[in-house]
Amino acid sequence: MSQTKTATLTEIFSEVLANLAFMFTDDDQADVGAGDVWLETTIGYEGPCRGELCFRCPRDFTRQLAANLLGIDVEHEEATHKSEDAVKEFMNIVCGQLVTTLHGAQAVFNLTIPQCRELAETPNLDVEDDPRISTLSVNGSRIQLVYRADEDIEPTS
């Protein structure tokens, strides 16, 4: 079941990215820069069931996302300043779309506040045997999506 939900997440992510930020996923296996700083943005939902989405990407990707969302040049300082807010808002939209697609519009869900953190190292982008993980290329950047459902989420105390 996680594999189907991950495929749905990948489709929704790609659609929202294209429609909102005019960025497109492709099949290229873009190279990962050796000095790239990676961020992980996490958002969850709770209601009749729970789920969590993680989006891992290079910091440069978040600048491009912010620039496209704001309609400014990627070199503009505002793109850097707003990059984390942009990726959090973007994942808020993706999570809302995913919840509606998976569970319908009638059930009530609460979304958590998106959190963004810097990763200590580049994530493993070559994972092929984990149905919860999807690695994509977007405009020359490798990115990774992780979907965890009820059974994959550790209980909170």
C-alpha positions in Angstrom: 0.0 0.0 0.0 2.9 2.4 0.8 4.2 2.0 -2.8 0.8 3.1 -4.2 0.7 6.1 -1.9 4.3 7.0 -2.7 3.4 6.9 -6.4 0.4 9.2 -5.7 2.6 11.6 -3.7 5.1 11.7 -6.6 2.4 12.5 -9.1 0.9 15.2 -6.9 4.3 16.7 -6.1 5.1 16.9 -9.8 1.8 18.4 -10.7 1.8 21.0 -7.9 5.5 21.9 -8.7 4.6 22.4 -12.4 1.4 24.4 -11.8 2.7 26.5 -9.0 6.4 27.0 -9.6 6.7 26.2 -13.3 9.4 23.5 -12.5 9.2 20.1 -14.0 10.3 16.6 -13.0 12.2 14.5 -15.5 13.9 11.2 -15.9 17.5 12.5 -15.9 19.8 11.4 -13.2 21.2 14.8 -12.3 24.6 14.8 -10.6 24.7 15.7 -6.9 27.2 18.5 -6.1 29.9 17.5 -3.7 29.4 20.6 -1.5 25.7 20.9 -1.7 23.9 21.7 1.5 20.7 19.5 1.8 17.5 20.4 3.6 14.7 18.2 4.8 11.2 19.6 5.1 8.7 17.5 7.0 5.0 17.9 7.4 2.4 15.5 8.8 -1.3 15.0 9.0 -3.6 13.5 11.7 -7.2 12.5 11.6 -8.8 9.1 10.9 -5.3 8.0 10.0 -1.8 9.6 10.1 0.9 10.2 7.6 4.1 12.2 7.2 5.9 13.6 4.2 9.6 14.4 4.0 11.1 16.4 1.1 14.9 16.4 0.8 16.6 18.8 -1.6 19.7 20.9 -2.1 19.4 24.4 -0.6 19.9 25.8 -4.2 16.6 24.0 -5.2 14.8 25.9 -2.5 16.2 29.2 -3.8 14.9 28.4 -7.3 11.5 27.4 -5.9 11.3 30.7 -3.9 12.3 32.7 -7.0 9.7 31.0 -9.2 6.9 31.3 -6.6 7.8 35.0 -6.0 8.4 35.8 -9.7 11.9 37.1 -9.1 15.4 36.2 -10.3 17.1 33.4 -8.4 20.0 35.7 -7.7 17.8 38.2 -5.9 18.5 38.2 -2.2 14.8 37.8 -1.4 15.0 34.3 -3.1 17.6 33.2 -0.5 15.8 35.0 2.4 12.4 33.3 1.6 13.7 29.9 0.5 12.8 28.0 3.6 9.4 29.6 3.9 8.7 28.8 0.2 9.6 25.1 0.6 7.4 24.8 3.8 4.4 26.5 2.1 5.0 24.3 -1.0 4.9 21.1 1.1 1.8 22.4 2.9 0.0 22.5 -0.4 1.4 19.1 -1.5 0.3 17.5 1.8 -3.2 19.0 1.5 -3.6 17.7 -2.0 -2.3 14.3 -0.9 -4.7 14.0 2.0 -7.7 14.9 -0.2 -6.6 12.5 -2.9 -6.0 9.6 -0.5 -8.8 10.1 2.0 -11.4 12.2 0.2 -12.7 15.7 1.0 -15.2 14.6 3.8 -12.8 13.4 6.5 -11.3 16.0 8.7 -7.5 16.1 9.0 -5.1 18.5 10.8 -1.8 19.3 9.1 1.2 19.8 11.3 3.4 22.9 10.9 6.1 22.2 8.3 9.6 22.0 9.7 12.8 22.5 7.7 16.2 21.5 8.9 19.7 21.2 7.4 20.9 17.6 6.9 24.4 16.6 8.1 25.0 14.8 4.8 23.6 14.1 1.4 20.7 11.5 1.7 21.1 8.2 -0.1 19.6 8.9 -3.5 20.1 5.4 -4.9 17.5 3.7 -2.7 15.4 1.4 -5.0 14.0 -1.2 -2.6 12.1 1.0 -0.2 8.5 1.6 -1.4 8.2 4.7 0.8 11.0 6.6 -1.1 10.9 8.3 -4.5 13.9 10.0 -6.0 13.3 12.4 -8.9 15.2 15.0 -10.9 13.8 18.6 -11.2 15.5 21.2 -13.4 18.9 19.6 -12.9 18.6 18.8 -9.2 18.0 15.5 -7.6 15.3 15.5 -4.9 13.8 12.9 -2.7 10.3 12.3 -1.3 9.5 10.0 1.6 6.0 9.0 2.6 5.3 7.4 6.0 1.9 6.1 6.8 0.4 5.1 10.2 2.4 1.9 10.5 5.7 3.7 9.7 5.4 6.5 12.2 6.8 6.2 15.7 4.2 7.0 18.3 4.6 10.3 20.2 4.8 10.2 24.0 
